[in-house]
């Protein structure tokens, strides 16, 4: 397969100079990224979350201690809170 200079330039601009990649590997990598980005745009919503300085590290450490990514932990926290908020309180 032959890669033109424009394709190689696009890959280099996106990934930086591919020191240890062949031209073919770099172009395949760019194609995979384009596919992944398109899939994400079609299937997922993005949320820009802000929190007080230092809280991200605390949340990430907590998530990792439970074997989760920070993203998985935040999604679980949201789902569990919504379930709890929608569950009628029991009177004792």
DOLO-877895 format. One record per residue: x, y, z of N, C-alpha, C, O in turn; residue in three letters. Coordinates in Angstrom, 1 decimal, padded with zeros to 4 digits. Example, Ala and Ser with C-alpha at 12.3 -4.5 7.8 and 13.67 -1.06 7.14 Angstrom:
# residues 2
      n_X      n_Y      n_Z     ca_X     ca_Y     ca_Z      c_X      c_Y      c_Z      o_X      o_Y      o_Z   res
    013.2   -005.7    007.8    012.3   -004.5    007.8    013.2   -003.3    007.8    014.2   -003.3    008.5   ALA
    012.8   -002.2    007.1    013.7   -001.1    007.1    012.9    000.0    007.9    013.4    001.1    008.0   SER
# end
This chain:
# residues 92
      n_X      n_Y      n_Z     ca_X     ca_Y     ca_Z      c_X      c_Y      c_Z      o_X      o_Y      o_Z   res
    000.8   -001.2    000.0    000.0    000.0    000.0    000.9    001.2    000.0    001.9    001.3    000.7   UNK
    000.6    002.2   -000.8    001.4    003.4   -000.9    000.7    004.6   -000.1   -000.5    004.8   -000.3   UNK
    001.4    005.3    000.6    000.9    006.5    001.4    001.5    007.8    000.8    002.7    007.9    000.7   UNK
    000.6    008.7    000.5    001.1    009.9   -000.1    001.5    010.8    001.1    001.3    010.6    002.2   UNK
    002.2    011.9    000.7    002.8    012.8    001.7    001.8    013.5    002.5    002.0    013.8    003.7   UNK
    000.6    013.8    001.9   -000.5    014.4    002.7   -001.0    013.5    003.8   -001.2    014.0    004.9   UNK
   -001.1    012.3    003.5   -001.5    011.3    004.6   -000.5    011.2    005.7   -000.9    011.2    006.9   UNK
    000.7    011.1    005.3    001.8    011.0    006.3    001.9    012.3    007.1    002.1    012.2    008.3   UNK
    001.7    013.4    006.5    001.7    014.7    007.2    000.5    014.8    008.2    000.7    015.3    009.3   UNK
   -000.6    014.3    007.8   -001.8    014.3    008.7   -001.5    013.5    009.9   -001.8    013.9    011.0   UNK
   -001.0    012.3    009.7   -000.6    011.4    010.8    000.4    012.0    011.7    000.2    012.0    012.9   UNK
    001.4    012.6    011.1    002.5    013.2    011.9    001.9    014.4    012.7    002.3    014.6    013.9   UNK
    001.1    015.2    012.1    000.5    016.3    012.8   -000.4    015.8    014.0   -000.4    016.4    015.1   UNK
   -001.1    014.8    013.8   -002.0    014.2    014.8   -001.3    013.5    015.9   -001.6    013.7    017.1   UNK
   -000.3    012.7    015.6    000.3    011.8    016.6    001.7    012.3    016.9    002.4    011.7    017.8   UNK
    002.2    013.3    016.3    003.6    013.7    016.5    004.4    012.8    015.5    003.9    012.0    014.8   UNK
    005.7    013.0    015.6    006.6    012.3    014.6    006.6    010.8    015.1    006.9    010.5    016.2   UNK
    006.2    009.9    014.2    006.1    008.5    014.5    007.5    007.8    014.5    007.8    007.0    013.6   UNK
    008.3    008.2    015.5    009.7    007.7    015.5    009.8    006.2    015.3    010.6    005.7    014.5   UNK
    009.0    005.4    016.0    009.2    004.0    016.0    008.0    003.3    015.2    007.8    002.1    015.3   UNK
    007.3    004.0    014.4    006.2    003.5    013.6    006.6    003.5    012.1    007.2    004.5    011.7   UNK
    006.2    002.5    011.4    006.3    002.6    010.0    005.2    003.5    009.5    004.3    003.8    010.2   UNK
    005.3    003.9    008.2    004.3    004.8    007.7    002.9    004.0    007.7    001.9    004.6    008.0   UNK
    003.0    002.7    007.4    001.8    001.9    007.3    001.1    001.9    008.7   -000.1    002.1    008.8   UNK
    001.9    001.6    009.7    001.4    001.6    011.1    000.8    002.9    011.5   -000.3    003.0    012.2   UNK
    001.5    004.0    011.2    001.0    005.3    011.6   -000.3    005.6    010.9   -001.2    006.2    011.5   UNK
   -000.5    005.3    009.6   -001.7    005.6    008.9   -002.8    004.7    009.4   -004.0    005.2    009.6   UNK
   -002.6    003.4    009.7   -003.6    002.6    010.3   -004.0    003.1    011.7   -005.2    003.1    012.0   UNK
   -003.1    003.6    012.5   -003.4    004.2    013.8   -004.3    005.4    013.6   -005.3    005.5    014.4   UNK
   -004.1    006.2    012.6   -004.9    007.4    012.4   -006.3    006.9    012.0   -007.3    007.5    012.4   UNK
   -006.4    005.9    011.1   -007.7    005.4    010.7   -008.5    004.9    011.9   -009.7    005.1    012.0   UNK
   -007.8    004.2    012.8   -008.5    003.6    014.0   -009.0    004.8    014.9   -010.1    004.7    015.5   UNK
   -008.2    005.8    015.0   -008.6    007.0    015.8   -009.8    007.7    015.2   -010.7    008.0    016.0   UNK
   -009.8    007.8    013.9   -011.0    008.4    013.3   -012.2    007.6    013.5   -013.3    008.1    013.8   UNK
   -012.1    006.3    013.4   -013.2    005.4    013.6   -013.7    005.5    015.0   -014.9    005.6    015.3   UNK
   -012.8    005.4    016.0   -013.1    005.5    017.4   -013.8    006.8    017.7   -014.8    006.8    018.4   UNK
   -013.3    007.9    017.2   -013.9    009.2    017.5   -015.3    009.3    016.9   -016.2    009.9    017.5   UNK
   -015.5    008.8    015.7   -016.8    008.8    015.1   -017.8    007.9    016.0   -018.9    008.3    016.2   UNK
   -017.3    006.7    016.4   -018.1    005.9    017.2   -018.5    006.6    018.5   -019.7    006.5    018.9   UNK
   -017.6    007.2    019.2   -017.8    007.9    020.4   -018.9    009.0    020.2   -019.8    009.2    021.0   UNK
   -018.7    009.8    019.1   -019.6    010.9    018.8   -021.0    010.4    018.6   -022.0    011.0    019.0   UNK
   -021.2    009.2    018.0   -022.5    008.6    017.7   -023.1    007.9    018.9   -024.4    008.0    019.1   UNK
   -022.3    007.3    019.8   -022.8    006.5    020.9   -022.8    007.0    022.3   -023.5    006.6    023.1   UNK
   -022.0    008.0    022.5   -021.8    008.5    023.9   -022.0    010.0    024.0   -021.8    010.8    023.0   UNK
   -022.5    010.5    025.1   -022.6    011.9    025.5   -021.3    012.2    026.3   -020.9    011.4    027.1   UNK
   -020.8    013.4    026.1   -019.7    013.9    026.9   -020.2    014.9    027.9   -021.1    015.7    027.6   UNK
   -019.6    014.9    029.1   -020.0    015.9    030.1   -018.6    016.5    030.6   -017.7    015.8    031.0   UNK
   -018.6    017.8    030.7   -017.4    018.5    031.3   -017.7    018.7    032.8   -018.5    019.5    033.2   UNK
   -017.0    017.9    033.6   -017.2    017.9    035.0   -016.1    018.8    035.7   -015.0    018.6    035.4   UNK
   -016.6    019.7    036.6   -015.6    020.4    037.4   -015.8    020.1    038.9   -016.9    019.8    039.3   UNK
   -014.7    020.1    039.6   -014.7    019.8    041.0   -013.6    020.6    041.7   -012.7    021.1    041.0   UNK
   -013.7    020.8    043.0   -012.6    021.6    043.7   -011.3    020.9    043.5   -011.1    019.7    043.3   UNK
   -010.2    021.8    043.5   -008.9    021.3    043.3   -008.6    020.2    044.3   -008.9    020.3    045.5   UNK
   -007.9    019.2    043.8   -007.6    018.0    044.7   -008.6    016.9    044.8   -008.3    015.8    045.1   UNK
   -009.9    017.3    044.5   -010.9    016.3    044.6   -010.8    015.2    043.5   -011.2    014.1    043.8   UNK
   -010.3    015.6    042.4   -010.2    014.6    041.3   -009.2    013.5    041.7   -009.5    012.3    041.5   UNK
   -008.1    013.8    042.4   -007.2    012.8    042.8   -007.8    011.9    043.9   -007.5    010.7    043.9   UNK
   -008.6    012.5    044.8   -009.2    011.7    045.8   -010.2    010.7    045.2   -010.3    009.6    045.6   UNK
   -011.0    011.2    044.3   -012.0    010.4    043.6   -011.3    009.3    042.8   -011.8    008.1    042.8   UNK
   -010.3    009.6    042.1   -009.5    008.6    041.3   -008.9    007.6    042.2   -009.0    006.4    041.9   UNK
   -008.4    007.9    043.3   -007.8    007.0    044.3   -008.9    006.0    044.8   -008.7    004.8    044.9   UNK
   -010.0    006.6    045.1   -011.2    005.8    045.6   -011.6    004.8    044.5   -011.8    003.6    044.8   UNK
   -011.8    005.3    043.3   -012.2    004.4    042.2   -011.2    003.3    042.0   -011.5    002.1    041.9   UNK
   -009.9    003.6    042.0   -008.9    002.6    041.8   -008.8    001.6    042.9   -008.6    000.4    042.7   UNK
   -009.1    002.0    044.1   -009.2    001.1    045.3   -010.3    000.1    045.1   -010.3   -001.0    045.7   UNK
   -011.3    000.4    044.3   -012.4   -000.5    044.0   -012.3   -001.2    042.7   -013.2   -001.9    042.3   UNK
   -011.1   -001.0    042.0   -010.9   -001.6    040.7   -011.7   -001.0    039.6   -012.0   -001.6    038.6   UNK
   -012.0    000.3    039.7   -012.7    001.0    038.7   -011.9    002.2    038.1   -010.9    002.6    038.7   UNK
   -012.3    002.6    037.0   -011.7    003.8    036.4   -012.5    005.0    037.0   -013.6    004.8    037.6   UNK
   -012.0    006.2    036.9   -012.7    007.4    037.5   -014.0    007.5    036.7   -015.0    007.9    037.3   UNK
   -014.0    007.3    035.4   -015.2    007.4    034.6   -016.3    006.4    035.1   -017.5    006.8    035.3   UNK
   -015.9    005.2    035.3   -016.8    004.1    035.8   -017.4    004.5    037.2   -018.6    004.3    037.4   UNK
   -016.5    005.0    038.0   -016.9    005.4    039.4   -018.0    006.5    039.3   -019.0    006.5    040.0   UNK
   -017.7    007.5    038.5   -018.6    008.7    038.4   -020.0    008.2    037.8   -021.0    008.6    038.3   UNK
   -019.9    007.4    036.8   -021.2    006.8    036.2   -022.0    006.0    037.3   -023.2    006.1    037.4   UNK
   -021.2    005.2    038.0   -021.9    004.4    039.1   -022.5    005.3    040.1   -023.6    005.0    040.6   UNK
   -021.8    006.3    040.6   -022.3    007.2    041.6   -023.6    007.9    041.1   -024.5    008.1    041.9   UNK
   -023.6    008.3    039.9   -024.8    008.9    039.3   -026.0    008.0    039.3   -027.0    008.3    039.8   UNK
   -025.7    006.8    038.8   -026.8    005.8    038.7   -027.4    005.4    040.1   -028.6    005.4    040.3   UNK
   -026.4    005.2    041.0   -026.9    004.8    042.4   -027.6    005.9    043.0   -028.6    005.7    043.8   UNK
   -027.2    007.2    042.8   -027.9    008.3    043.4   -029.3    008.5    042.8   -030.3    008.8    043.5   UNK
   -029.4    008.3    041.5   -030.7    008.4    040.9   -031.6    007.3    041.3   -032.8    007.5    041.6   UNK
   -031.1    006.1    041.5   -031.9    005.0    042.0   -032.4    005.3    043.4   -033.6    005.1    043.8   UNK
   -031.5    005.8    044.3   -031.8    006.1    045.6   -032.9    007.2    045.7   -033.8    007.2    046.5   UNK
   -032.7    008.3    044.9   -033.6    009.4    044.9   -035.0    009.0    044.4   -036.0    009.6    044.8   UNK
   -035.1    007.9    043.6   -036.4    007.5    043.0   -037.0    006.4    043.9   -038.1    005.9    043.6   UNK
   -036.4    005.9    044.9   -036.9    004.9    045.8   -037.7    005.6    046.9   -037.1    006.5    047.6   UNK
   -038.9    005.3    047.2   -039.7    005.9    048.2   -039.0    005.6    049.6   -038.6    004.5    049.8   UNK
   -039.0    006.6    050.4   -038.5    006.4    051.8   -039.4    005.5    052.6   -040.6    005.7    052.5   UNK
   -038.8    004.7    053.4   -039.7    003.8    054.3   -039.8    004.5    055.6   -038.9    005.1    056.1   UNK
   -041.0    004.5    056.1   -041.2    005.1    057.4   -041.1    004.1    058.5   -041.6    002.9    058.3   UNK
   -040.4    004.4    059.6   -040.2    003.5    060.7   -041.1    003.8    061.9   -041.0    003.1    062.9   UNK
# end
